[in-house]
Amino acid sequence: MKLLLLALSTLLAVPSAQAHMELLTPLPLRSKFDSRNTGSDVDYDNKRPLDKTGLDFPCLHHHLSGGHITAEYVAGESYQIEIEGEASHNGGSCQLSLSYDNGSSWRVIKSMIGNCPMQKTWGFTMPATVPAGENILFAWSWINHTGNREMYMNCARVNIRNGKASGSVDNLPMLFTANIYGPVCRVPEGTDVIFPEPGDQVEYGKPELQGRPPTVVEGCPNRPPPPPSEPTATSTGSSPLPPRTSTTSASSGSTEALATTTTSDKSTATSSRTVTSTVSMSYTTTTICSGTSTAQCNASESTPTASPSPSPGPGCKSGAIICSGGGTTWSLCSNGQPIWMGSVAAGMECRDGKMQRAEVRGRSGCTPDGSKKCLAGGTKWAICNQGAWIDMGEVASGTTCRDS
């Protein structure tokens, strides 16, 4: 059983698996460099960016399929990360972060501003204040300097020893995210992001960036939606982190909060005002416009669009997942209102308020893992995973699936 792809599509697909950059140390989830990963456990395109709509944030959703521990750190000790690859997009800025709740929230331990990942090795200290724990997610994320506006993220599962029994990550800043919100919250090309909340450990890959004000990116939510969670880290310290709401000012570098919370900017030497635009029935976007005249502000305004969310009734519970489209689309409830999130990731479906594997109904079990089956006359396909056929949706444009 195999997929026969058109020659042109095959040639186009090969470079994408070899481009960009990925974390090498610690070994990330589903890494081809990890000898313990075999067969379908390996993602040969681990260097790809996150989906531009954030559907696979965080970790390319690799954290939802388990994984094993690839590093052990001691709180207060110093270590290095290593990055592999050649397509560095003239660098950019990166962050290292931790999640104790399997990806629902992220706290930054190190920011690298400029020249990352052109410089492939970076040192960091595991903060002495973090709790000890097992099965913690460690992430490297990157906002590229040039090229398509993208965000990259690889995650590893790690253990942390000798952390304080009463330790906490609440004092650490939240992860900076951008380029994963569709048409809004896009970092301008040619920018080395000066993180608004870089944390205590900051390293400048370009010394001339030191002392510059934080980068302002318009239209960004307070934080991306929490993904469906599976196992969580076992910690002797703090409990999973609650969402944190932040306010926005023109000098802060962040831009907006989810739902109907809006913010205002401080007065400056030029005229400045808050521009609020409502996106379909889903959420309110607040951007800061600073210009020498009202006409300039009006000229720079853009109203993002989004598909309307299905209504779950008044007062939905924040954080609840709302399924629609027969399980192929979903919304996330925030402050009592549904936020349209679009299509679910390939191989997944939304059922009963949670994400689960999209098993092909009416078909018997399968072996071996990794084998493929064509569906719908070759326009769709499924892959065998853990004894069940998983619906992967439509094949790529210009390709067809044929059983042989």
C-alpha positions in Angstrom: 0.0 0.0 0.0 1.5 3.3 -0.9 0.6 6.8 -2.2 1.5 7.5 -5.8 2.0 11.3 -6.1 2.4 13.2 -9.3 6.0 13.9 -10.1 5.7 17.7 -9.9 4.1 17.6 -6.5 6.8 15.2 -5.3 9.6 17.5 -6.4 7.9 20.5 -4.7 7.4 18.6 -1.5 11.0 17.5 -1.0 12.6 21.0 -0.2 10.0 21.7 2.5 11.2 18.8 4.5 14.8 20.0 4.3 14.2 23.8 4.7 14.3 26.0 7.8 15.6 25.1 11.2 14.8 22.8 14.1 15.9 22.2 17.7 18.6 19.5 18.0 19.5 19.7 21.7 17.4 18.8 23.6 16.0 16.3 21.1 12.4 17.5 20.3 9.3 15.4 20.0 9.2 13.2 16.8 12.8 14.2 15.8 14.4 12.2 13.1 17.7 12.6 15.1 16.2 10.7 18.0 17.1 7.0 17.6 14.2 6.0 19.8 11.7 7.4 17.2 10.9 4.9 14.4 8.3 4.6 11.7 5.4 6.9 12.0 6.9 8.4 15.2 9.3 10.4 13.1 8.2 13.8 11.6 10.6 14.4 8.7 9.2 17.9 8.3 9.9 19.0 11.9 11.4 22.2 10.6 8.1 23.5 9.2 6.6 26.6 10.6 3.4 26.6 12.7 0.2 26.9 10.7 -0.6 30.6 10.0 -3.9 30.2 11.8 -2.3 28.6 14.9 -4.2 25.4 14.5 -1.1 23.3 15.4 0.1 25.6 18.2 1.9 24.7 20.3 4.6 22.2 19.3 3.1 21.3 15.9 0.7 19.4 18.1 3.4 16.7 18.6 2.8 16.9 22.4 -0.7 15.4 21.9 0.8 12.0 20.9 2.9 11.4 24.0 6.7 11.3 23.5 9.5 10.5 25.9 12.0 12.4 28.1 15.1 13.5 26.2 16.8 15.7 28.8 17.1 16.3 32.5 17.9 19.6 34.0 18.8 20.8 37.5 17.3 24.1 38.7 20.0 26.8 39.0 22.4 25.0 36.6 23.6 26.2 33.1 23.1 24.4 29.8 23.1 24.9 26.1 20.6 24.4 23.3 21.7 23.5 19.7 19.8 24.3 16.5 20.1 22.5 13.2 19.5 23.5 9.7 20.5 26.0 7.0 17.5 28.2 6.0 17.9 30.7 8.9 15.9 33.5 7.1 18.6 36.0 8.2 18.0 35.1 11.8 15.3 36.8 13.9 14.5 36.4 17.6 13.9 33.3 19.7 12.7 32.3 23.1 13.0 29.3 25.4 10.0 28.5 27.5 8.5 25.9 29.8 5.0 24.5 30.2 3.9 22.5 33.3 0.4 21.9 31.9 1.2 20.2 28.6 1.1 23.3 26.5 -1.9 25.2 27.8 0.4 28.0 29.1 4.1 28.9 28.5 6.6 30.9 30.6 9.8 32.3 29.2 13.2 31.4 30.7 15.5 33.0 28.0 15.1 35.4 25.1 17.6 35.7 22.3 17.1 38.9 20.3 18.6 39.1 16.8 20.8 36.6 14.9 18.8 33.6 16.1 19.1 31.0 14.8 22.0 32.1 12.6 23.9 31.5 15.8 23.1 27.8 16.4 24.3 27.4 20.0 22.9 29.4 22.9 23.5 29.1 26.6 20.8 29.3 29.3 20.3 28.8 33.0 17.4 26.8 34.3 15.9 29.3 36.8 16.5 28.2 40.4 12.9 29.3 41.3 11.1 26.8 39.1 9.4 23.8 40.6 10.9 20.3 40.2 8.8 18.1 38.0 8.7 15.4 35.4 7.3 15.4 31.8 7.6 19.1 31.5 7.5 20.7 28.0 10.6 22.7 27.0 10.1 24.8 23.9 12.3 26.7 21.4 10.3 29.2 19.4 11.5 31.6 16.6 10.1 34.6 14.8 12.0 34.8 11.5 13.6 38.1 10.2 13.0 37.7 6.5 10.8 35.6 4.2 7.2 34.5 4.8 5.8 35.8 8.1 6.1 32.7 10.2 6.6 31.3 13.7 8.5 28.1 14.4 8.3 26.0 17.5 9.8 22.7 18.6 9.2 21.1 21.9 10.9 18.5 24.1 9.8 16.6 27.2 12.2 17.1 30.1 12.6 16.5 33.8 13.7 19.2 36.2 15.4 18.3 39.5 16.2 20.2 42.7 13.6 22.8 42.1 12.0 24.5 45.1 9.2 22.6 46.7 7.3 25.9 46.8 8.7 27.0 43.5 6.6 28.8 40.9 6.8 30.0 37.3 4.2 32.8 37.9 6.9 35.4 38.0 8.2 34.5 34.5 6.8 36.3 31.4 4.4 34.7 29.0 5.6 33.4 25.6 5.5 36.0 22.7 3.4 34.7 19.8 2.8 36.2 16.4 2.3 35.2 12.7 -0.2 32.5 13.8 -3.4 34.6 13.9 -4.3 34.7 10.2 -4.4 38.2 8.7 -3.6 40.0 12.0 -0.7 40.1 14.5 2.0 39.8 11.8 5.6 40.9 12.5 6.8 43.2 9.6 9.4 41.6 7.4 13.0 42.6 8.2 12.3 42.9 12.0 14.3 41.4 14.8 11.6 41.2 17.5 12.5 43.1 20.7 10.3 41.1 23.0 8.1 43.3 25.3 8.6 40.8 28.2 12.0 39.1 27.6 12.5 38.0 31.2 15.7 38.1 33.3 17.9 36.1 30.8 18.3 38.1 27.7 21.1 37.7 25.1 21.5 40.1 22.1 22.8 38.4 18.9 23.1 41.9 17.5 24.6 44.3 20.1 23.1 47.3 18.3 19.6 46.1 19.3 20.3 46.5 23.0 18.4 49.5 24.5 15.8 49.7 21.7 12.1 49.9 22.6 9.9 46.8 22.3 8.5 45.8 19.0 4.8 46.8 18.6 2.8 44.2 16.6 -0.8 45.2 15.9 -3.9 43.0 16.3 -2.4 40.4 18.6 -4.6 38.5 21.1 -3.4 38.4 24.7 -2.4 34.7 24.1 -3.2 31.9 21.7 -6.0 29.5 22.7 -5.1 26.6 25.0 -4.8 23.4 23.0 -6.5 20.1 23.9 -4.4 18.6 26.7 -3.3 15.0 27.3 -0.7 14.2 30.0 0.5 17.0 32.3 3.8 17.5 34.0 4.1 16.1 37.5 5.3 18.9 39.7 6.1 19.3 43.4 5.5 23.0 43.1 2.8 25.2 41.6 -0.4 24.0 40.0 -1.2 24.6 36.3 -1.1 28.2 35.4 -4.3 30.2 35.0 -4.6 32.6 32.0 -3.2 36.0 32.7 -4.8 39.2 31.3 -2.5 42.1 30.3 -3.3 45.7 29.4 -1.9 47.4 26.4 -0.1 50.7 25.8 1.7 52.1 22.8 5.0 51.7 24.7 4.5 48.2 26.0 4.9 46.2 22.8 1.9 44.0 23.3 -1.4 45.0 21.7 -4.7 43.5 22.7 -6.7 41.2 25.0 -9.2 38.6 23.9 -12.9 39.2 23.6 -14.3 42.6 24.3 -11.5 44.0 26.5 -10.0 47.0 24.8 -7.1 49.2 25.7 -6.0 52.7 25.3 -2.6 54.3 24.5 -0.7 57.0 26.1 -0.4 60.4 24.5 2.6 61.1 22.4 4.1 64.0 20.5 2.1 63.0 17.4 -1.6 62.3 17.3 -2.4 58.9 18.6 -5.7 57.1 19.2 -7.2 53.6 19.8 -8.8 51.9 16.8 -11.3 49.2 17.6 -12.8 46.9 14.9 -15.3 44.1 15.4 -14.5 40.8 13.6 -17.8 39.2 12.5 -19.4 37.7 15.7 -16.2 36.4 17.0 -13.9 38.8 18.8 -12.9 42.5 19.0 -9.5 43.5 17.7 -7.8 46.6 19.2 -4.9 48.2 17.4 -2.8 51.2 18.2 -2.5 53.8 15.5 0.0 56.6 15.8 0.4 59.2 13.0 0.7 62.9 12.4 -2.9 63.1 11.4 -6.3 61.4 11.6 -6.1 60.8 7.8 -2.9 58.8 8.3 -4.5 56.6 11.0 -7.6 56.0 8.8 -5.4 55.1 5.9 -3.5 52.5 7.9 -6.5 50.8 9.5 -7.5 47.4 8.3 -10.4 45.3 9.5 -9.6 41.6 9.8 -12.3 39.1 8.9 -13.3 35.8 10.4 -16.1 33.3 9.9 -19.0 33.6 12.3 -18.9 31.1 15.2 -21.8 28.8 16.0 -23.7 30.1 19.0 -23.5 27.8 22.1 -26.1 30.0 23.9 -25.4 32.9 26.3 -22.5 32.7 28.7 -20.4 29.9 27.4 -17.6 28.8 29.7 -14.2 30.4 29.0 -11.8 27.7 27.6 -14.6 25.5 26.4 -14.2 24.0 22.9 -17.3 24.3 20.7 -17.5 21.8 17.8 -19.1 22.5 14.4 -19.1 21.5 10.8 -19.5 17.8 11.7 -16.4 17.9 13.8 -14.2 19.5 11.1 -14.3 23.1 12.5 -14.2 24.5 16.0 -14.5 27.6 18.2 -13.0 28.5 21.5 -15.0 30.3 24.2 -13.4 33.4 25.7 -15.1 35.8 28.2 -18.5 34.2 27.4 -18.2 34.5 23.6 -17.2 32.0 21.0 -14.0 32.7 18.9 -13.9 31.1 15.5 -10.8 29.0 15.2 -11.4 27.4 11.8 -10.6 23.9 10.7 -9.2 21.3 13.1 -5.8 19.8 12.3 -5.4 16.9 9.9 -6.0 13.6 11.5 -8.1 15.1 14.3 -11.8 15.8 14.8 -13.8 17.8 17.3 -16.3 15.8 19.2 -18.3 16.5 22.4 -16.2 19.6 23.3 -12.7 18.0 22.8 -10.2 17.1 20.2 -9.7 13.4 19.4 -8.3 11.2 16.6 -10.4 11.2 13.5 -10.9 7.4 13.2 -12.5 6.3 9.9 -15.8 4.8 10.8 -17.0 1.6 9.4 -13.5 0.2 8.7 -11.8 -2.6 10.6 -8.5 -2.3 12.4 -5.2 -2.1 10.6 -1.5 -3.1 10.6 1.2 -2.0 10.4 1.3 1.5 11.8 2.2 3.9 9.0 0.4 2.1 6.2 -1.9 4.2 4.1 -5.3 3.8 2.5 -7.0 5.8 -0.2 -10.5 7.1 0.3 -13.2 8.9 -1.8 -11.8 7.9 -5.2 -8.3 8.9 -4.4 -9.1 12.5 -3.2 -8.7 11.7 0.5 -6.5 9.3 2.5 -6.1 7.7 5.9 -3.1 6.4 7.8 -2.9 3.5 10.2 -2.0 4.6 13.7 -2.2 2.4 16.8 -4.4 -0.2 15.1 -7.0 2.3 13.7 -7.4 4.1 10.4 -7.1 7.9 10.9 -8.8 10.2 8.4 -6.1 12.7 7.1 -8.5 14.5 4.9 -7.9 15.6 1.3 -4.7 15.0 -0.5 -2.5 17.9 -1.5 -3.5 19.9 -4.5 -2.1 18.4 -7.7 -1.8 14.9 -6.2 -3.9 11.7 -6.2 -4.0 8.7 -3.9 -3.9 5.2 -5.5 -3.9 1.8 -3.8 -1.4 -0.6 -5.2 
